[in-house]
Amino acid sequence: MTRAMDAPLDILRRSGAYRVESVRLPDAPPGIESQADIETVVPMIAARIRQDDADAFVIACYSDPGLALAREVSKKPVIGIAESSMIVATDLGRKFGIVSILDKSIPRHRRYVRSLGLENRLANDRAINSGVAGLEDHGAVDKVISVGRVLRDQDGADVLILGCAGMGHFRGQIEAALGIPVVDPTQAAVSRAMNLLALGYRPGH
């Protein structure tokens, strides 16, 4: 998972302005697929942020686990990939569709969309019904394209969001197949963090 989400960040590393490092919490589940997984990792995320000296942090899970707590314990920018992906998506189209990994993720995503005040911009959220580990399988990208096509043709999405950090390396193939913008949430979040640092913005708390 960490390798899959890290490779698409190379384009952001080219400027050399900031070092972008992807780290895995050693005791965390291999993927966040449930509320129980979220509750497990939240204290780990907060602890890592407290002890790390990075200039900014990106929580690279589409559930944005522990984002509010992490922002509370840090005086540095803390960015969630789901929040960032939706902000970028609203710049690229009228309605965004989310490609999730599992059906059980969708209600959680919808609650989050509502909390951000973006429900009227959501075309739909549909799942490929393959766990995080399944994203490494041959044919996983075809499942994402198939769901993306339904979001485009049936639900009216004119921009897609990849609802898992591990899907990021599929972005180019999906855009080529569907002809609409596709947002890699980790790219969106890291670029947002870099922009905040470049402009000298810091949290107000």
C-alpha positions in Angstrom: 0.0 0.0 0.0 2.7 2.5 1.0 4.7 1.8 -2.2 1.5 2.1 -4.4 0.6 5.5 -3.0 4.2 6.8 -3.0 5.2 6.4 -6.6 2.6 9.0 -7.9 4.2 11.5 -5.6 7.4 11.5 -7.6 6.0 14.3 -9.9 5.7 16.5 -6.8 9.3 15.7 -5.7 10.8 17.0 -8.9 10.7 20.6 -7.8 13.1 19.7 -5.0 11.5 22.3 -2.7 10.4 19.8 -0.1 11.4 16.3 0.8 8.3 14.0 0.7 8.6 10.9 2.8 6.0 8.2 3.0 6.0 6.3 6.3 4.0 3.3 7.5 2.9 3.1 11.2 4.5 -0.3 12.1 1.6 -1.5 14.3 -1.2 -0.3 12.0 -3.4 -2.7 10.0 -2.3 -3.2 6.4 -5.3 -1.3 5.2 -8.1 0.7 6.8 -11.4 -1.0 5.9 -13.6 -0.5 8.9 -14.5 1.8 11.8 -12.6 -0.6 14.1 -9.5 -0.1 12.0 -10.0 3.7 12.2 -10.2 3.6 16.0 -7.1 1.5 16.1 -4.9 3.9 14.2 -6.1 7.3 15.5 -3.9 7.2 18.6 -1.0 6.0 16.6 -1.4 8.9 14.2 -1.6 11.4 16.9 1.5 9.9 18.7 3.5 9.9 15.4 2.6 13.6 14.7 3.5 14.6 18.3 7.0 13.2 18.0 7.9 13.9 14.3 9.6 17.1 13.2 8.2 17.3 9.7 7.0 20.7 8.5 3.6 19.3 7.5 1.7 16.0 7.7 -0.6 14.1 5.3 -2.8 11.4 6.7 -2.9 9.0 3.7 -6.0 7.1 4.3 -9.3 8.0 2.6 -11.2 7.9 5.8 -9.0 10.8 7.1 -8.7 9.0 10.4 -7.9 11.2 13.4 -7.7 14.3 11.3 -9.3 16.5 13.9 -7.2 15.2 16.8 -4.0 15.4 14.7 -4.8 19.1 14.0 -5.4 19.6 17.7 -2.0 18.2 18.8 0.1 19.8 16.1 0.9 23.4 15.3 1.8 22.4 11.8 -0.4 21.8 8.8 -2.1 18.4 8.9 -3.9 17.4 5.7 -6.4 14.7 5.0 -6.5 13.0 1.6 -10.3 12.7 1.4 -10.9 16.3 2.3 -8.2 17.4 -0.2 -9.5 15.3 -3.0 -13.0 16.7 -2.7 -11.6 20.3 -2.7 -9.7 19.6 -5.9 -12.6 17.8 -7.5 -14.9 20.8 -7.1 -12.3 22.8 -9.0 -12.4 20.3 -11.9 -16.1 19.6 -12.4 -19.7 20.1 -11.3 -20.3 16.6 -9.8 -17.7 14.2 -8.5 -18.0 10.4 -8.1 -16.1 8.4 -5.6 -14.7 5.0 -6.4 -14.5 3.1 -3.0 -13.0 -0.2 -2.2 -15.9 -1.7 -0.3 -19.7 -1.1 0.0 -19.3 -0.7 3.8 -17.1 2.3 3.3 -19.7 4.2 1.5 -22.0 5.3 4.4 -18.8 6.6 6.2 -17.8 8.5 3.1 -21.2 10.0 2.7 -21.3 11.2 6.3 -17.9 12.9 5.7 -19.1 14.5 2.5 -22.1 16.0 4.3 -19.9 17.2 7.2 -17.8 19.2 4.6 -21.0 20.7 3.1 -20.4 19.1 -0.3 -23.3 16.7 -0.6 -24.8 18.6 -3.5 -21.5 18.1 -5.5 -21.5 14.3 -5.0 -22.8 12.4 -8.0 -22.5 9.0 -6.2 -20.1 6.7 -4.4 -19.7 3.2 -5.7 -17.4 0.4 -4.7 -15.3 -2.1 -6.6 -15.8 -4.5 -3.6 -12.2 -5.5 -3.4 -10.2 -5.0 -0.2 -7.0 -3.0 0.0 -5.0 -6.2 -0.7 -7.0 -6.8 -3.8 -5.7 -3.6 -5.4 -2.5 -5.4 -6.2 -4.3 -8.1 -8.2 -4.1 -8.2 -12.0 -7.3 -6.7 -13.2 -7.9 -4.3 -10.3 -7.6 -1.3 -12.6 -10.3 -2.8 -14.8 -12.7 -2.9 -11.9 -12.0 0.7 -11.1 -12.6 1.7 -14.7 -15.8 -0.2 -14.8 -17.2 1.5 -11.7 -15.9 4.8 -12.9 -17.8 4.4 -16.2 -21.0 3.8 -14.2 -20.4 6.9 -12.1 -19.8 8.9 -15.3 -22.6 7.5 -17.5 -25.4 6.7 -15.0 -24.7 9.1 -12.1 -23.5 12.1 -14.1 -20.0 12.5 -12.5 -17.7 14.7 -14.6 -14.7 14.1 -12.3 -13.7 11.0 -10.4 -12.0 10.6 -7.0 -10.1 7.5 -6.2 -11.4 6.5 -2.8 -8.3 4.8 -1.5 -4.6 5.8 -1.4 -3.6 2.5 -3.0 -5.5 3.4 -6.2 -3.3 6.4 -7.1 -1.0 4.6 -9.5 -4.1 3.8 -11.7 -4.9 7.4 -12.3 -3.4 7.8 -15.8 -5.0 4.6 -17.1 -8.4 5.6 -15.8 -8.3 9.1 -17.3 -7.2 7.6 -20.6 -10.1 5.1 -20.5 -12.9 7.4 -19.4 -11.8 10.8 -20.7 -12.6 12.8 -17.5 -10.4 14.1 -14.7 -9.4 11.6 -12.0 -8.1 12.8 -8.7 -5.5 10.9 -6.8 -6.3 11.9 -3.2 -2.7 11.5 -2.0 -1.3 13.8 -4.8 -4.1 16.3 -4.0 -3.2 16.3 -0.3 0.6 16.5 -0.7 0.4 19.3 -3.2 -1.9 21.2 -0.9 0.5 20.7 2.0 3.4 22.0 -0.2 1.4 25.0 -1.2 0.6 25.9 2.4 4.3 25.7 3.3 5.4 27.7 0.2 3.0 30.5 1.1 4.0 30.5 4.8 0.5 29.5 6.1 0.3 27.9 9.5 -2.8 26.7 11.5 -4.4 29.4 13.6 -4.8 27.4 16.8 
